């Protein structure tokens, strides 16, 4: 579900996997230009009481690209990502990021929780991670 030029997202899934019909219907209703914004994917997950990963998987199976990652990491034009590295951050924020890391990475979900805890934007968290060369992975929607 990255912003590849050709839609081959369904190939990421196990052969024979079928999209959830209810989720597929909502994605088809809300997509724009064969893309589904990250925020809309999360709205669908909340409204249908399914996991964000289920929405991402269904989007893959429909060969619909995810766009406008709320962390700024993918789905923007023309440069794909909008996150910019921030080299200086409060020590308390850096400590929280490092404490939440797993396997030398920060999960998307953990980044969101830290943003909420510190009352800052998700983009600010990813900017700090960029500046510290900390990779954010995996995506809650399965994009990366």
Long-range contacts (C-beta under 8 A, 24 or more apart in sequence): 1-56, 1-59, 1-60, 1-65, 1-66, 1-139, 1-141, 1-142, 1-143, 2-65, 2-66, 2-74, 2-143, 2-144, 3-65, 3-67, 3-74, 3-75, 3-80, 4-65, 7-34, 7-63, 7-64, 7-65, 8-63, 9-59, 9-60, 9-61, 9-63, 9-64, 9-65, 10-60, 10-61, 10-62, 10-63, 12-60, 12-142, 13-57, 13-60, 13-61, 17-57, 17-61, 18-61, 19-57, 19-58, 19-61, 19-62, 20-50, 20-54, 20-58, 22-48, 23-48, 23-50, 23-54, 23-55, 23-58, 24-58, 24-61, 24-62, 27-55, 27-58, 27-59, 27-62, 27-64, 28-62, 31-64, 34-63, 34-64, 34-65, 35-64, 35-65, 35-66, 35-67, 35-75, 36-64, 36-65, 36-66, 36-67, 37-66, 37-67, 37-68, 37-75, 38-66, 38-67, 38-68, 38-69, 38-70, 38-75, 38-141, 39-68, 39-70, 41-66, 41-141, 42-70, 42-140, 52-140, 52-141, 53-140, 53-141, 53-142, 55-141, 56-139, 56-140, 56-141, 56-142, 56-143, 57-142, 59-141, 60-142, 66-141, 66-143, 69-139, 69-143, 70-112, 70-122, 70-123, 71-108, 71-111, 71-122, 71-123, 71-125, 71-126, 71-136, 72-122, 72-123, 72-126, 72-127, 73-126, 73-136, 73-139, 73-144, 74-143, 74-144, 82-123, 83-123, 83-126, 83-127, 83-130, 84-127, 84-130, 85-127, 85-130, 85-131, 86-124, 86-127, 86-128, 86-130, 86-131, 87-131, 88-131, 89-128, 89-131, 89-132, 92-118, 93-118, 93-120, 93-128, 94-128, 94-132, 97-125, 97-128, 97-129, 97-132, 97-134, 101-134, 104-134, 104-135, 105-134, 105-135, 105-136, 105-137, 106-134, 106-135, 106-136, 106-137, 107-136, 107-137, 107-138, 107-140, 108-136, 108-137, 108-138, 108-139, 108-140, 109-140, 111-136, 112-140
